Amino acid sequence: MSIQWFPGHMARARREVMESLKLVDAVIELVDARLPESSRNPMMLEITKNKPTVLVLTKADLADATVTSAFIKTLASPSVLPVSVDILRGQGMGWLAQAAQEVTREQFARRAKRGIRRTAIRAIVVGIPNVGKSSLINRLTGRSVAKTGDKPGVTKQQQWIKVGGSFELLDTPGILWPKFEDPETARRLAWSGAIRSDILQTEELAAQFVDWLRLTYPGRLLARYGCDEGAEQSLDLLAEISKRRGALMHGGVPNLEAASDLVLREFRAGLLGPVSLDRPPIGG
């Protein structure tokens, strides 16, 4: 799978983020806890210039908790402090605030010595589309100040948002990179919904996903759909799911497109159980 995806508003957003870095103390970078490496823009270190960063693993409720814990350790560095959150339930939001204070502690102390005293942390919120930036900001503020949606590319321009006296956040549009060289990364992003579905082959994508899922998390498809995971071909498995869910065309022919859409939608909603698409390095 070779996907090239860099709409004009994303190229503009990249330039705006680079211009805005001089205005902030820290970066709040969001990644999907189900694929924290695949969903991290490889251009981000270049863009953020190694600013102190809180790396927020969103959608932690949808991810395999053991895998997430391992990633929290492997992704940490002197300038990056990872935390996992469940934005919808508000879990982990206190850790995020503590992490932001921790990564900015030294620079605030240096400013205090020069007589510059400011309590609110100015941070830029970055991440790929559909990773939860607007939802995070709305949770922090306790009101709907940032537009949200289940499709990538909802936020189209930057906006400053105050969060009490603790944060001043700069919301940004999601930024993907121009081309996904690694087909595995492209597939995982597509499975998660980070890439718009109308540019993809849904049946091929779902077939690859059910093959991966029955090998990595055996029993999940059986538990959800009551189907035989031992089917030789993934399309046969999708056909069985189609029949069991009544997704049939004229003459009782399985609607593979409908079944494919169903499986991917239910995975993204967490209905197939907690799943982590990425794996941390061995020994990490």
C-alpha positions as CSV (number, residue, x, y, z in Angstrom):
1,M,0.0,0.0,0.0
2,S,1.6,3.3,-1.2
3,I,-0.3,6.3,0.1
4,Q,0.6,9.9,-0.7
5,W,-1.4,12.4,1.3
6,F,-0.5,16.1,1.8
7,P,-3.4,18.5,1.2
8,G,-2.6,22.1,0.9
9,H,-3.9,23.1,4.3
10,M,-1.5,20.6,5.9
11,A,1.5,22.1,4.2
12,R,0.3,25.5,5.4
13,A,-0.2,24.1,8.9
14,R,3.3,22.8,9.0
15,R,4.7,26.3,8.2
16,E,2.5,27.9,10.8
17,V,3.5,25.4,13.5
18,M,7.2,26.2,12.8
19,E,6.5,30.0,13.0
20,S,4.5,29.6,16.3
21,L,7.2,27.6,18.2
22,K,8.9,30.8,19.3
23,L,5.7,31.8,21.2
24,V,5.4,28.7,23.3
25,D,7.1,27.0,26.3
26,A,6.4,23.4,25.4
27,V,4.8,21.1,22.9
28,I,1.9,18.8,23.7
29,E,2.1,16.1,21.0
30,L,-0.7,13.7,20.6
31,V,-0.3,10.1,19.3
32,D,-2.8,7.2,19.2
33,A,-2.0,4.8,22.0
34,R,-2.9,1.9,19.7
35,L,-0.1,2.9,17.4
36,P,2.2,5.4,19.2
37,E,5.1,5.0,16.8
38,S,3.1,4.8,13.5
39,S,0.9,7.8,14.5
40,R,3.9,10.0,15.3
41,N,4.8,12.3,12.4
42,P,8.5,11.7,11.7
43,M,8.9,15.4,10.8
44,M,7.7,16.5,14.2
45,L,11.2,16.5,15.8
46,E,12.4,18.8,13.0
47,I,9.2,20.9,13.3
48,T,9.3,21.3,17.1
49,K,13.1,21.9,17.3
50,N,13.4,19.6,20.4
51,K,11.1,21.8,22.5
52,P,10.2,20.3,25.9
53,T,7.4,17.9,24.9
54,V,4.6,16.1,26.7
55,L,3.8,13.1,24.5
56,V,0.2,12.2,25.1
57,L,-1.0,8.7,24.2
58,T,-4.7,9.2,23.5
59,K,-7.4,6.6,23.2
60,A,-5.7,4.6,25.9
61,D,-9.0,2.8,26.7
62,L,-8.9,1.3,23.2
63,A,-5.3,0.1,23.5
64,D,-3.7,-3.0,25.1
65,A,-2.7,-1.7,28.5
66,T,0.4,-3.9,28.8
67,V,1.7,-2.7,25.5
68,T,0.9,1.0,26.4
69,S,2.9,0.7,29.6
70,A,5.9,-0.6,27.7
71,F,5.7,2.3,25.3
72,I,5.5,4.8,28.1
73,K,9.0,3.6,29.1
74,T,10.5,3.3,25.6
75,L,9.3,6.7,24.3
76,A,10.6,8.7,27.3
77,S,13.7,10.9,26.8
78,P,15.3,13.9,28.5
79,S,13.1,16.2,26.5
80,V,10.0,14.0,26.1
81,L,7.7,12.9,28.9
82,P,5.0,10.4,27.8
83,V,1.6,10.0,29.5
84,S,-1.5,8.0,28.5
85,V,-5.0,9.4,28.7
86,D,-8.6,8.4,28.1
87,I,-10.0,11.8,27.0
88,L,-13.7,10.7,26.9
89,R,-13.6,9.6,30.5
90,G,-11.1,12.2,31.6
91,Q,-8.7,9.6,32.9
92,G,-5.0,10.7,33.0
93,M,-5.7,14.4,32.5
94,G,-4.1,15.2,35.9
95,W,-0.9,13.4,34.7
96,L,-0.8,15.6,31.6
97,A,-0.9,18.8,33.7
98,Q,1.8,17.4,36.0
99,A,4.0,16.4,33.0
100,A,3.6,19.9,31.4
101,Q,4.8,21.4,34.7
102,E,7.7,19.0,34.9
103,V,9.0,19.6,31.3
104,T,8.9,23.3,31.7
105,R,10.2,23.5,35.3
106,E,13.8,24.4,34.4
107,Q,12.9,27.2,31.9
108,F,10.4,28.7,34.3
109,A,13.1,28.7,37.0
110,R,15.6,30.4,34.7
111,R,13.0,33.1,33.9
112,A,12.2,33.6,37.6
113,K,15.9,34.3,38.2
114,R,15.7,37.1,35.6
115,G,12.6,38.5,37.3
116,I,10.1,37.1,34.7
117,R,7.2,35.4,36.4
118,R,4.4,33.8,34.5
119,T,2.3,30.9,35.8
120,A,0.4,29.8,32.7
121,I,2.2,27.4,30.5
122,R,2.0,28.3,26.8
123,A,1.9,25.1,24.7
124,I,1.2,24.2,21.1
125,V,-0.9,21.1,20.6
126,V,0.2,19.0,17.6
127,G,-0.5,15.6,16.1
128,I,-1.8,13.8,13.1
129,P,-5.5,14.1,12.1
130,N,-8.2,12.4,14.1
131,V,-5.9,11.7,17.1
132,G,-8.0,13.8,19.6
133,K,-6.4,17.3,19.7
134,S,-9.7,19.1,19.8
135,S,-11.3,16.6,22.2
136,L,-8.4,17.0,24.6
137,I,-8.7,20.8,24.5
138,N,-12.4,20.6,25.1
139,R,-11.8,18.3,28.1
140,L,-9.2,20.6,29.6
141,T,-11.4,23.7,29.3
142,G,-14.6,21.9,30.2
143,R,-16.5,23.3,27.3
144,S,-16.7,23.0,23.5
145,V,-14.2,25.5,22.3
146,A,-12.5,23.4,19.6
147,K,-14.4,21.7,16.8
148,T,-14.4,17.9,16.9
149,G,-15.4,15.1,14.5
150,D,-14.8,11.5,13.7
151,K,-13.2,12.4,10.3
152,P,-9.6,13.6,9.9
153,G,-8.9,17.2,9.0
154,V,-11.6,18.9,11.2
155,T,-9.4,21.6,12.5
156,K,-8.4,23.9,9.7
157,Q,-6.6,26.8,11.4
158,Q,-4.7,27.7,14.6
159,Q,-6.4,29.2,17.6
160,W,-5.3,30.2,21.1
161,I,-7.4,28.8,23.9
162,K,-7.0,29.6,27.6
163,V,-7.4,26.9,30.2
164,G,-8.0,28.6,33.5
165,G,-4.7,30.0,34.8
166,S,-2.6,27.0,34.1
167,F,-2.5,26.7,30.2
168,E,-2.6,28.8,27.1
169,L,-2.9,26.3,24.3
170,L,-2.4,26.8,20.6
171,D,-4.6,24.3,18.7
172,T,-3.3,23.3,15.2
173,P,-4.6,21.3,12.3
174,G,-3.5,17.7,12.1
175,I,-0.4,17.3,10.0
176,L,0.5,14.1,8.1
177,W,3.7,13.6,6.3
178,P,3.9,13.7,2.4
179,K,4.3,10.0,1.8
180,F,4.2,6.8,3.8
181,E,7.3,4.8,2.7
182,D,6.6,1.9,5.1
183,P,3.5,0.0,3.9
184,E,3.0,-1.4,7.5
185,T,2.8,2.2,8.9
186,A,0.3,3.1,6.1
187,R,-1.9,0.1,6.9
188,R,-2.0,0.8,10.6
189,L,-2.9,4.4,10.1
190,A,-5.6,3.4,7.7
191,W,-7.0,0.8,10.1
192,S,-7.1,3.4,12.9
193,G,-9.0,5.9,10.7
194,A,-6.2,8.5,10.6
195,I,-6.4,8.5,6.8
196,R,-9.7,9.4,5.1
197,S,-11.5,6.2,4.0
198,D,-12.6,7.6,0.6
199,I,-9.0,7.3,-0.7
200,L,-8.6,3.7,0.3
201,Q,-9.7,0.2,-0.8
202,T,-11.9,-0.8,2.1
203,E,-12.2,-4.5,1.3
204,E,-8.4,-4.9,0.9
205,L,-7.8,-3.0,4.1
206,A,-10.3,-5.0,6.1
207,A,-9.0,-8.3,4.7
208,Q,-5.5,-7.4,5.9
209,F,-6.8,-6.3,9.2
210,V,-8.8,-9.6,10.0
211,D,-5.7,-11.6,9.0
212,W,-3.6,-9.6,11.4
213,L,-6.1,-9.6,14.2
214,R,-6.7,-13.4,14.2
215,L,-3.0,-14.0,14.4
216,T,-2.2,-11.3,17.0
217,Y,-5.4,-11.4,19.1
218,P,-6.9,-14.9,18.5
219,G,-10.5,-15.3,19.6
220,R,-11.6,-11.6,19.1
221,L,-13.4,-12.2,15.8
222,L,-15.0,-15.4,17.2
223,A,-16.2,-13.5,20.3
224,R,-17.6,-10.6,18.4
225,Y,-19.1,-12.2,15.3
226,G,-19.3,-16.0,16.1
227,C,-17.3,-16.8,13.0
228,D,-14.7,-19.5,12.3
229,E,-11.3,-17.8,12.5
230,G,-9.7,-20.8,10.8
231,A,-11.0,-19.8,7.4
232,E,-8.3,-20.1,4.8
233,Q,-9.0,-16.8,3.1
234,S,-9.7,-13.5,4.8
235,L,-12.3,-12.7,2.2
236,D,-14.1,-16.0,3.2
237,L,-14.0,-14.7,6.8
238,L,-15.5,-11.4,5.8
239,A,-18.2,-13.2,3.8
240,E,-19.1,-15.2,6.9
241,I,-19.3,-12.0,9.0
242,S,-21.5,-10.5,6.2
243,K,-23.9,-13.4,6.5
244,R,-24.0,-13.4,10.3
245,R,-24.8,-9.7,10.3
246,G,-27.3,-9.8,7.5
247,A,-25.2,-7.7,5.2
248,L,-26.4,-9.3,2.0
249,M,-27.0,-8.2,-1.5
250,H,-29.7,-9.5,-3.9
251,G,-29.9,-13.3,-4.0
252,G,-28.2,-13.6,-0.6
253,V,-24.7,-12.7,-1.9
254,P,-22.4,-11.5,0.9
255,N,-21.8,-7.7,0.8
256,L,-18.1,-7.7,1.4
257,E,-17.9,-3.9,1.3
258,A,-20.5,-3.6,4.0
259,A,-18.8,-6.2,6.1
260,S,-15.4,-4.6,5.6
261,D,-16.8,-1.2,6.7
262,L,-18.4,-2.8,9.7
263,V,-15.3,-4.6,11.0
264,L,-13.1,-1.5,10.7
265,R,-15.8,0.7,12.3
266,E,-16.2,-1.6,15.2
267,F,-12.4,-1.9,15.7
268,R,-12.1,1.9,15.8
269,A,-14.9,2.0,18.3
270,G,-13.2,-0.5,20.6
271,L,-15.9,-3.2,20.1
272,L,-13.3,-5.8,19.2
273,G,-11.6,-5.3,22.6
274,P,-8.4,-3.4,23.4
275,V,-6.0,-3.7,20.6
276,S,-2.5,-2.3,20.0
277,L,-1.3,-2.2,16.4
278,D,2.3,-1.2,17.2
279,R,4.7,-3.1,19.4
280,P,7.6,-1.6,21.4
281,P,11.2,-2.7,20.7
282,I,12.1,-6.0,22.1
283,G,13.8,-5.5,25.5
284,G,12.2,-2.0,25.6
